[in-house]
């Protein structure tokens, strides 16, 4: 019995020493990666933090390393890597207090890749979706406050892109496609600066294709909702010239 107790005690001590050594090694690796981050060697830092999670997954430094790895990728403008790191963290640690921050990094990665309105707006759509998800899950966080501020400009940007496509479709006499885009601006992005022109363009299209009742409805809505808009004067000119 005494031999068995001694054996168990020895195994415990060996395990304890091994665990302590791993924690110390993980802490040292974390410190080294943090030095690289402070030196703005972001790519090297990210790799260092990710290696901590690979080599010491059970250490207390693993979770911290995952978060800072995503931040390092973001600072290095490697947005695909940031998004992946953030999504992995959220999936594996859904109850962690840093989930809000990781959602914010993911949204900001899409936000920073938004292109001008003449190109596809996939990243703008994803930024909008992710910011809205962040606000819904963490409405009182500082990240949600910034998300709300950015959503206005994102929505205006997406609406502007749809207006650009709609105007081109009008030019090519693709009135069905143009109507769909202008209606989407009114229905989904009614708070943006693009909405008055959307009413004006629908008025113009309906008048051109002979749907005068619908055209007048658009004109009346424009006048009622946006009485000070410059597009009211354009509507009068269009009516006279058509």
Secondary structure by P-SEA (a helix, b strand, c coil): caaaaaaaaaaaaaaaaaaaaaaaaaaaaaaaaaaaaaacaaaaaaaaaaaaaaacccccaaaaaaaaaaaaaaaacaaaaaaaaaaaaaaacccccaaaaaaaaaaaaaaaacccccccaaaaaaaaaaaaaaaaaccccaaaaaaaaaaaaaaaaaaaaaaaaaaaaaaacaaaaaaaaaaaaaaccccccaaaaaaaaaaaaaaaacaaaaaaaaaaaaaaaccccaaaaaaaaaaaac
